[in-house]
Amino acid sequence: MDRNYNLGIIGATGAVGQELIHFIHERNFPCAQIRLFASARSAGKKIEYMGKSWTVEEARPESFCDLDLAIFSAGGSTSKKLAPEAVERGCLVIDNSSAFRMDPKVPLVVPEINAQASTQHEGIIANPNCTTIVALMGLYPLHRAFGLKRFFAATYQAVSGTGAAAIYELEEQVKAWALGNSVSPEVYPHPIAFNLLPHVDAFLENGYTKEEMKMQNESRKIMKLAGIQASTTCVRVPVFRAHSVVINAEFNAPVDLDVARQAITDFSGSELVDEPENGQYPMPIDFAEKEKCGVGRMRRDLVFENGITLWVVGDQLWKGAALNAIQIVEWMHENGHLKVMPKLI
Amino acid sequence: MDRNYNLGIIGATGAVGQELIHFIHERNFPCAQIRLFASARSAGKKIEYMGKSWTVEEARPESFCDLDLAIFSAGGSTSKKLAPEAVERGCLVIDNSSAFRMDPKVPLVVPEINAQASTQHEGIIANPNCTTIVALMGLYPLHRAFGLKRFFAATYQAVSGTGAAAIYELEEQVKAWALGNSVSPEVYPHPIAFNLLPHVDAFLENGYTKEEMKMQNESRKIMKLAGIQASTTCVRVPVFRAHSVVINAEFNAPVDLDVARQAITDFSGSELVDEPENGQYPMPIDFAEKEKCGVGRMRRDLVFENGITLWVVGDQLWKGAALNAIQIVEWMHENGHLKVMPKLI
């Protein structure tokens, strides 16, 4: 690779930020310089990776003057405040928050599905919701084969989707239980150890959570299927890493399970693990820290005539967040769409 | 209550057997005598409850000579072998296994739904699958209100549904993790701590598990809805007790959420917990050792026009097994259908 970008990571101390640092090094993304940013609270903190050390800086509007590219993963309010400041300073933003995803001027990109959309940006490219990306690694290849009409999803979401504090909360609750003690929940409204919370993100007036609506709204935008209906229920489970989803999907064309399995195998984002009679199906412990998502339990749906029921598992910090963001910039770099921008300031 | 029955519990040392002993005492079922049975391996073992002590006997054909009533909870093969022996000896069998559930001569009973069916027995009455019972505590009141057409279910099943050994397995895996160790799984084919297994019961040729097919087949029989379609995916989760189910249901009549919530509230088997904006929804830790099942997250389905999405949680050892069995015999006793049978031997 022949271009060397000045890259900033905003939210470098968070769970996704750590994975971004990992991938930039592991995949040898051509950076002249990497700078790590976080809130004022974390500024000054040292981060080490592979023998290198960085001092975390406070993210401010001026931070973007020298950057070509910034990957934001510090939550919606930081993105809303600072992404426009970055764009104004000639810095391309890949935003992992939900702040701009449904903005018609902002491409929402999963490279295996709609990489080309990334070229239509006006300074910001949005990374989709983690659960939606994982589900689409199973659904999109089937959509290409049979034409997706509508689907149902029930999720099983790991605590690392909430962040580092939630991982710590599950650990502490389980350790306390092992000693016969209990600790009060702080991150979640109820205990998560040995429990289930049908509550991911804030509730909306229609009774769904924001997370549940993202599955329908973001799927529509990513796959350019404006009218597709998706009814989703999101549940937090006591798993550390990797989200899982049960999907019942209806298609326009008659389905063939052999064709469906081949479509999953041929798709670069997914791996078929589907020999249930031999105990082979995707599980969170096998798909944590794996780049591909696992698809299994594929069978004819019992309700929809042209339907397939499936089970998808994927590392929501990797393909669901950091890896997808890196794949976007890699695709743009390889296809000549990533520029070292002229600096305005 | 004025009748005094000689009651046997077959499988008394198991997870459901223990709950049967609890309910017989707590609900003061009129027994002249209670005898506890298990396999030859457990014979001689002492069981204590509320200051009383029993010696477990080996279950054999002759065991039923003096019994009016036997509740079986020792697995399908024991039921297949011994239930006919019990019937032959004039003993009424309430069978908690799947052995006879789909036999047209055997009533499959959830007292809140089809108590009257219990009067049509020929010696055996079947207790439905635990997950099906829990799901129906949410679905049946809605069926009465709007007429159920078809539904999807994704389950989150606790390890106690597998039995006492699985509870121990989750405990040991979590304790080992807390000490930085690991232990090999024995009950399940893969670790269950911090993991999910999309695998409950054996796989069938159509790619579904037996457990998944029970949801459709048993729902049809219990609600007398022969043609109803249900597509279910069953997942084991690292929760000790209480099964949870996401349901997307379509109805024949237009749905009204106020009517739906009132139907749940008015139904004796369920409790409405549905103020998600205040963090109120059913959770396993709240519905373990609770007689009613919790129903919440009720909202209009986004795919089905006449559809409702809901979340049901219930103690599968109680309403899903032991309590339902006891409620069957209570209803029969109170309605004069339980006889002290003439002994053949």
HADDOCK unambig.tbl for C-alpha pairs under 7 A between the chains (distance, minus, plus):
assign (segid A and resid 154 and name CA) (segid B and resid 154 and name CA) 6.47 0.50 0.50
assign (segid A and resid 154 and name CA) (segid B and resid 246 and name CA) 6.78 0.50 0.50
assign (segid A and resid 175 and name CA) (segid B and resid 178 and name CA) 5.78 0.50 0.50
assign (segid A and resid 178 and name CA) (segid B and resid 175 and name CA) 5.78 0.50 0.50
assign (segid A and resid 189 and name CA) (segid B and resid 279 and name CA) 6.90 0.50 0.50
assign (segid A and resid 194 and name CA) (segid B and resid 238 and name CA) 5.88 0.50 0.50
assign (segid A and resid 194 and name CA) (segid B and resid 239 and name CA) 4.21 0.50 0.50
assign (segid A and resid 194 and name CA) (segid B and resid 240 and name CA) 6.25 0.50 0.50
assign (segid A and resid 195 and name CA) (segid B and resid 239 and name CA) 5.73 0.50 0.50
assign (segid A and resid 195 and name CA) (segid B and resid 283 and name CA) 6.78 0.50 0.50
assign (segid A and resid 195 and name CA) (segid B and resid 284 and name CA) 5.71 0.50 0.50
assign (segid A and resid 195 and name CA) (segid B and resid 285 and name CA) 5.97 0.50 0.50
assign (segid A and resid 196 and name CA) (segid B and resid 283 and name CA) 5.98 0.50 0.50
assign (segid A and resid 196 and name CA) (segid B and resid 284 and name CA) 6.50 0.50 0.50
assign (segid A and resid 197 and name CA) (segid B and resid 283 and name CA) 6.49 0.50 0.50
assign (segid A and resid 203 and name CA) (segid B and resid 277 and name CA) 6.06 0.50 0.50
assign (segid A and resid 206 and name CA) (segid B and resid 299 and name CA) 6.96 0.50 0.50
assign (segid A and resid 207 and name CA) (segid B and resid 299 and name CA) 5.55 0.50 0.50
assign (segid A and resid 229 and name CA) (segid B and resid 302 and name CA) 6.42 0.50 0.50
assign (segid A and resid 229 and name CA) (segid B and resid 303 and name CA) 5.43 0.50 0.50
assign (segid A and resid 230 and name CA) (segid B and resid 302 and name CA) 6.24 0.50 0.50
assign (segid A and resid 230 and name CA) (segid B and resid 303 and name CA) 6.00 0.50 0.50
assign (segid A and resid 231 and name CA) (segid B and resid 301 and name CA) 6.22 0.50 0.50
assign (segid A and resid 231 and name CA) (segid B and resid 302 and name CA) 4.92 0.50 0.50
assign (segid A and resid 231 and name CA) (segid B and resid 303 and name CA) 5.84 0.50 0.50
assign (segid A and resid 238 and name CA) (segid B and resid 194 and name CA) 5.87 0.50 0.50
assign (segid A and resid 238 and name CA) (segid B and resid 238 and name CA) 6.79 0.50 0.50
assign (segid A and resid 239 and name CA) (segid B and resid 194 and name CA) 4.20 0.50 0.50
assign (segid A and resid 239 and name CA) (segid B and resid 195 and name CA) 5.73 0.50 0.50
assign (segid A and resid 240 and name CA) (segid B and resid 194 and name CA) 6.26 0.50 0.50
assign (segid A and resid 246 and name CA) (segid B and resid 154 and name CA) 6.77 0.50 0.50
assign (segid A and resid 277 and name CA) (segid B and resid 203 and name CA) 6.07 0.50 0.50
assign (segid A and resid 279 and name CA) (segid B and resid 189 and name CA) 6.91 0.50 0.50
assign (segid A and resid 283 and name CA) (segid B and resid 195 and name CA) 6.78 0.50 0.50
assign (segid A and resid 283 and name CA) (segid B and resid 196 and name CA) 5.98 0.50 0.50
assign (segid A and resid 283 and name CA) (segid B and resid 197 and name CA) 6.47 0.50 0.50
assign (segid A and resid 284 and name CA) (segid B and resid 195 and name CA) 5.71 0.50 0.50
assign (segid A and resid 284 and name CA) (segid B and resid 196 and name CA) 6.50 0.50 0.50
assign (segid A and resid 285 and name CA) (segid B and resid 195 and name CA) 5.98 0.50 0.50
assign (segid A and resid 299 and name CA) (segid B and resid 206 and name CA) 6.96 0.50 0.50
assign (segid A and resid 299 and name CA) (segid B and resid 207 and name CA) 5.54 0.50 0.50
assign (segid A and resid 301 and name CA) (segid B and resid 231 and name CA) 6.23 0.50 0.50
assign (segid A and resid 302 and name CA) (segid B and resid 229 and name CA) 6.42 0.50 0.50
assign (segid A and resid 302 and name CA) (segid B and resid 230 and name CA) 6.24 0.50 0.50
assign (segid A and resid 302 and name CA) (segid B and resid 231 and name CA) 4.91 0.50 0.50
assign (segid A and resid 303 and name CA) (segid B and resid 229 and name CA) 5.43 0.50 0.50
assign (segid A and resid 303 and name CA) (segid B and resid 230 and name CA) 6.00 0.50 0.50
assign (segid A and resid 303 and name CA) (segid B and resid 231 and name CA) 5.83 0.50 0.50
